Amino acid sequence: MKIVIAPDSFKESLSALEAAEAIQKGLEKVWPEAEFVLVPMADGGEGTVQSLIDATRGTRINQEVCGPLGQRVSGFFGLLGNGKTAVIEMAAAAGLEYVPPEKRNPMKATTYGVGELIRAALDRGARHILLGLGGSATNDGGCGMAQALGARLLDKHGHAIGRGGAALRDLETIDMTDYDPRIAETTFEIATDVTNPLTGKRGASTVFGPQKGASPEDVALLDRGLKHYAEIVKRDLNRLIDDVPGAGAAGGLGAGALCFLQGTLLPGINLVIKETKLEEKMHHASLVITGEGKIDGQTIYGKAPVGVARAAKNQHIPVIAFAGSLAEGCGAVYDHGIDAFFSIVSGAIPLKEALRSARENLIRTGENVARVWTLAEKFRK
């Protein structure tokens, strides 16, 4: 019996690999002779670097870079097992985690550190880079990233504009003369589950700006700045970025990746499935188990468990999902490839306790599921 275990991380509790190992430990109490294939998953956001490092036996590289408000922070990226592919989470350089709530200010926050991580990956020889978008503190359209890679963003006097979303209103010219030539030799795939355009009512500033500290007045200014930026990009770089689905991801970094990295925007879970060779590892499996911290009505929109389930259904393999909690709308996953799901928490307990006991809960749930499966097999015979 071959079982593929492919969960996302259980946030604030277990990495995807740790979750998979706990599930295996529970299952093997009932199925000690089974073949277990562990494939840590992620959806392009937080945890993607670690999941892909674990799945490919890669290496984590720590790198000090510019944080969102100009402070130096301890960023990181991953080199995958093939030694040629790097995976970067933009939040590792420009995430909200680096900015206390009272100091959040997308008018000033920059993606400069993201460009520094890309440059460090290029220095390591990577010529295929996966860039995960999400969790950003920024709204600069990726201009900071471009500046770190050598693009000169100039005002009407020929001076470099400042960093942050507010500076985009001063942009008059984009000069690519000193841009890092290695970018043209590199394939960029951009992971996002956001389909928002760059500007407008569904754009980066309007939808995501307030959670990053933008006031209504800031939102209007930031949106105008991104609209102006898109016009300059069209004129100087001959790229249309404003209405592209996903361009508004990570404060417009999706748009920046399109025009400055010539990147391709893709659903994050699809990228992870491809890089981990999940579908290949599913061949001849009897069961796939996936999961994450919460299953609810949003799980069907690009989250890892449903991505895993769809891949399994292409091979007609049954899928069971584990979750730290089940919330409103969770039943929607039945229509997207998940055959059954289980909460790993046995009763009403405080959140801290649930997080602390996640490993033991996964082990117990894994064992119980295996026992029920075995019992059902006996009745079927």
N, C-alpha and C positions, 0 to 999 in steps of 0.2 A: 504494500500500500504506500503510495507516494502522496505526501501532503506538502503543499506550498504555503508558507506562512509569510504574508506580505502586508504588514500593518504600517500605518503612519506612526509618528511619535505620539505619545500621550503627554500633551503639553504640561510643563512644570513637574513632570513626574518621571517619565521614561523615554529614552531615545527610541527610534523605530527598531533598532537592533535589539535593545534590551527588552522591548515589548515582545518581539518575535521569540527571543530566547525563553521568556517566561511562558508564553503560550506553548512552546515545544515541551517544556518541562511538565506542564499539566497533561498534555496529550500522551506523552510517552509513558505516563503511569499506567495507561490503559493499552497503549499500542507500542510496546517497547521495541518491536521489530520493524516498525514503519520507517520509511525513508523520509526525512524531513529536509526541505529546501527552504532556507531563510533568505528573504529578499526585502531588506528595509526599504520603505517607500517614503515619498514626500510629494507635495503638490506644487513645488516651486517656491514656496515661502520659507518661513523659519524651519530649520531642520533639514533642508535639502542638501546642503553641503555634507553634513554628517551622514545622512542616509546613503548618499552616493559614494562617499569614502568607504563606509562599512560594506556596501554591496559590491564594490570593485576592488577592495583592499588597497585603497589609495592612501594619500598622505594629507594631513592638515598642515597648512603653512600659515604661521602667524605673521602679521605685517602691520606695523604702526602706520596709520594714515590720518588724514584730516577728517575730523568729525563734522557733523552737520552744522555746528555753530563755530567752526574754525579750531576747536580744541583738538589736540592729538588723542587718538583713541587706539585701542588694540583691536585691529580688524583681523580678518582671516579669509582664506579661500582654500579650496581643495584641489589637489592634483589627483586625478583618477588613476586607477590601476594601470592603464595603458601608457601613462607618463606623458601623453600628448594633449589630454583634455583637462581644462580647468573648470571648476564650478564656483561661482561667486554669488553670494546673497547680497544684494545692495544694502540691506539693513545692517550688514556687518560693518559698514562704513558710515551710513547715513540714516540709521534707523531711529525711530521714536525712543527706543530704549536708552539712547545717549542723552536725551533731553528731558529734564524734569518737567512735569505738566505746566508749572508756572513760567517756564522759560521757552516754551514751544513757540516758534515764530517762523512760519514758512516764507515770510518776506525776506528773511536773512539766511535761512538754511540752505546748504549747498550739497551737491552730489560730487564735489571735488574728490573726496576720498574714494568714491567708486572708481573714478578714473585711475587713481593711484593703485587700487587693487588690480585693475586690468593691466596696467603697466607692469606690475610685479609678476603677474601670471605670464605675460609676454617674455619677461626677462628669464623666466624659468623654462622657456621653450614651448609653451602652450600655443597652438595655432587653431584650436577649437575651444571656444569658451561658451559655457552655459551661464547665463546671467538671470538669476531669480529676482523678480520684482515683488515688492510687498513690504509693509511695515515702515514705510518711509516717513521721515520728518520733513521732507522737502517738497518744493513746488516750483523748481527752476527749469523744468523741461529737459533736464540732463545737460544743461549748459556747463555746470561745474565739472561734470565728468569730461566734457569736451575740452575744457580749459586745461585740465590735468594731462590730457593727451596731446596738447600742443596747439589746439585751435585758438585763434585770437578773435575774441568777441569784442568789437570796438564800438565806441560811441561816435557821435558826429565830429568830434575833435580828433579822432584816431587813437584815443586812449582806451585801455582795457576797461570794460564795464566791471562793476563790483560783482560779488557773489550773492546768490539768493534770488528768489522770485521777483522781488521789487526792482531789481536791476535790469530786468528784461525790457522795461519801457525805454531804456536808454540805448538799446541795441540798434546799430545802423549798418554794420558790416560784419560779415564772417570771413575771416582770412585763414585759409587752410594751408598756407605755405609751409609752416613748421610742424604740421600734423605728423604724428608718429606713423612712419611708412609701414610698420608691421601690421597695422590695422587692416590694410588692404590684403594682406596675406592670410588673414584669420577669418574663420567662419564663426559667426555669433548666432546662437539660438537663445531667444529671450522668453523666459518662462513667466506666464501670468495667467490668472483666471479672471482678470478684469477685462471687460469689453468697452469701457467708457472711452469716448473720443477725447481729444485734447482739451477742447473748450466748449462753452455753452452750458445749458442746464444740466447736462449729464457729464460735463467735463471735469477735469482734475480738480480745479479750484473750487467749483460749486459743490461737488459731492464729497470730496475728501478734505478740502481746506479747513473747515471748521474743527475737525478732530485733531488737526495739527496746530491749532491755536489761532486760526484766522478769524477776524471779526467780519461782519457783513461788508464793511467798507474794504477790508483787506481782500476779501473774496472777489469783489468787483475789480479791484486794481490788478490782482493776480491773473484774473481771466483775460483782462485786456492785454496784459503783458505777454501771456502765452499766445494770444491771437496775433499780436504784433510779431512775436518770435516766429510763428508759422509763416507769416508773410515774408520775412527776411530769408528764412530757409528756402522757401519756394523760389525766390529771386536769385539767391547766391549759390544754393546747392542743388537747385532743380529737383527738390523733393517735396511731395505733398504729404503733410503729416497731420493736418487738423482733424479730419473726419475719419481717420483710420481707427477701426475698433481696437482697443487696447492701447492707443497712443496716450491716453490719460492715466495709465497705470503708474504708480509710484511718483505722483506729482509731475507727470509728463515725461518721466524717464523713458517710458515706452516710446514716445516720439523721438527723444534724443537717441535712443538705440537704433531707431529706423534710419535716421539721417546721418549720424556720426559713426555708427558701427556697421551700417548696411545689414542690420540684424533682421532675423525672421521671428515674428511674434507667434508663440505657440502655447497651448494649454500646458501648464507646468507638469501635470501628472503624465501627459503623453511623452514629454521629454524624459522624465524619470523612468517610465516603463521601457522606453527605447534604450537608454543608457545602461540599465540593469539587465537587459535582455530577458525581461520577465516572461514574455510570451513563450520564448524558447524554453525557459525553465519550467513552464507549466505543462509541457508535453507529457502525456500519459499520467497526469496527476489524477488522483481519486477525489481530492477535496482541496479547496483554496480557503484559507482563513485570512481575513484582513481586519482592519479596525482603526480607530483613533479615539481621541478624548471625548468627542461628542458626535452623536448622529442625530440630525434634525432635518428640517425641511430644506436647509441650505446644502446638505451633503451631496445632492445630485448635481450641484453646479460646480463641477471641476475639482471636487475633493477626492483624495486618494482612494478611499474604499470603493467608490463607484467606478473610478477608473480601473482599479484592479478587477472589479466584478465584470465590467464590460470585456476586458481582455480574456477573462476566464470563460465567459459565455461564448466567445468565438470558438472555443474548444469544447463547449457543452459540459463544463465542469461545475459542480455545485459550489456555492459560495456562502460562507457564514462570516458575519462581522461581529466583533466585540467592541464595546464602547464604554467609556467611563461614565457617561450619562446619556440618556435618551430624552429628547425634547420634542416639542410640537412639530408635527410634520414628518417625523422619522419614518412613517409608513411609506413615504414616497419612494424609498430606496427599493421596495419590492418590484417596482416597475423598471428598475435600472440594473438588474442582474444579481442583487443580493437576495438569497433565498430565505435567510433567517438572520436575526441579530439578537444579541444578548447584552444586557447591562452587566458589567463585572462587579458592580456594587450590590451587596446582598440586602441592604436596608438603608434607612435614612441615617446618614452619618455626616459629621462636619466635613467641609471641603478639604481642610488640611489633612484630616485622617484618611480621606479617600485617596488623596494624592500620595500620601506616605505609604499606603498599603496597596498601591496599584499592582506591584509585582505579584504579591501573594494572591490578590484577587484574580489576576490573569491566569495564574497557575490553577487555581481552584475552578475557574470557569472553563478552562481548557479541559481539565479532567472530566468535569460534568458533561460537557458537550460530547466528548469521546464516549462516555458511558451511555448517553442517550442514543448516539449514532449506532453503537454496537447492539444495543437493545432493539432498535428499529431493524437492523440487519437480521436479527434472529427471527423477528416476527415476519419479515418479508420472505424468509425461507420457509 
